[in-house]
Amino acid sequence: MERINNTVMLIFSCTFPLLKPRLLWVIAFELNLRIKPRKQLVREKPEPLAVPDTINEVWSMDFMHDQLQYGRRFRLFNVIDDFNREG
């Protein structure tokens, strides 16, 4: 959905607080009000992940959580060596 000019949206939303954004767009379109198109973001390609050459060069850490069948919850703190995937 395209964006309505911020001023128009503010006036409509203050005047008619229960109107949904799509209805506001239709009203603005019917009144030939200026409608701004969305700007498309230009994304750069990410760099490939670096692969470690030796043991103990890069470590990763993460929190995990789960729940047992009878309802008890627990959290884990995992630390893993990225070279050989051992903790």
Contacts in CASP RR format, 6 or more apart in sequence:
PFRMAT RR
TARGET T0000
AUTHOR 0000-0000-0000
METHOD contacts of the structure
MODEL  1
MERINNTVMLIFSCTFPLLKPRLLWVIAFELNLRIKPRKQLVREKPEPLA
VPDTINEVWSMDFMHDQLQYGRRFRLFNVIDDFNREG
1 21 0 8 1.000
1 22 0 8 1.000
1 25 0 8 1.000
2 25 0 8 1.000
2 35 0 8 1.000
2 36 0 8 1.000
2 37 0 8 1.000
2 38 0 8 1.000
3 9 0 8 1.000
3 35 0 8 1.000
3 36 0 8 1.000
3 37 0 8 1.000
3 38 0 8 1.000
4 12 0 8 1.000
4 24 0 8 1.000
4 25 0 8 1.000
4 28 0 8 1.000
4 33 0 8 1.000
4 35 0 8 1.000
4 36 0 8 1.000
5 28 0 8 1.000
5 33 0 8 1.000
5 34 0 8 1.000
5 35 0 8 1.000
5 36 0 8 1.000
8 24 0 8 1.000
8 28 0 8 1.000
8 33 0 8 1.000
8 34 0 8 1.000
9 24 0 8 1.000
12 19 0 8 1.000
12 24 0 8 1.000
12 27 0 8 1.000
12 28 0 8 1.000
13 19 0 8 1.000
13 24 0 8 1.000
16 24 0 8 1.000
19 27 0 8 1.000
25 35 0 8 1.000
28 35 0 8 1.000
29 35 0 8 1.000
50 58 0 8 1.000
52 58 0 8 1.000
52 82 0 8 1.000
52 83 0 8 1.000
53 83 0 8 1.000
54 83 0 8 1.000
55 81 0 8 1.000
55 83 0 8 1.000
55 84 0 8 1.000
56 81 0 8 1.000
56 83 0 8 1.000
57 82 0 8 1.000
57 83 0 8 1.000
58 81 0 8 1.000
58 82 0 8 1.000
58 83 0 8 1.000
59 79 0 8 1.000
59 80 0 8 1.000
59 81 0 8 1.000
59 82 0 8 1.000
60 79 0 8 1.000
60 80 0 8 1.000
60 82 0 8 1.000
61 77 0 8 1.000
61 78 0 8 1.000
61 79 0 8 1.000
61 80 0 8 1.000
62 77 0 8 1.000
62 78 0 8 1.000
62 80 0 8 1.000
63 75 0 8 1.000
63 76 0 8 1.000
63 77 0 8 1.000
63 78 0 8 1.000
64 75 0 8 1.000
64 76 0 8 1.000
64 78 0 8 1.000
65 73 0 8 1.000
65 74 0 8 1.000
65 75 0 8 1.000
65 76 0 8 1.000
66 73 0 8 1.000
66 74 0 8 1.000
66 76 0 8 1.000
67 73 0 8 1.000
67 74 0 8 1.000
68 74 0 8 1.000
78 87 0 8 1.000
79 87 0 8 1.000
80 86 0 8 1.000
80 87 0 8 1.000
81 87 0 8 1.000
END
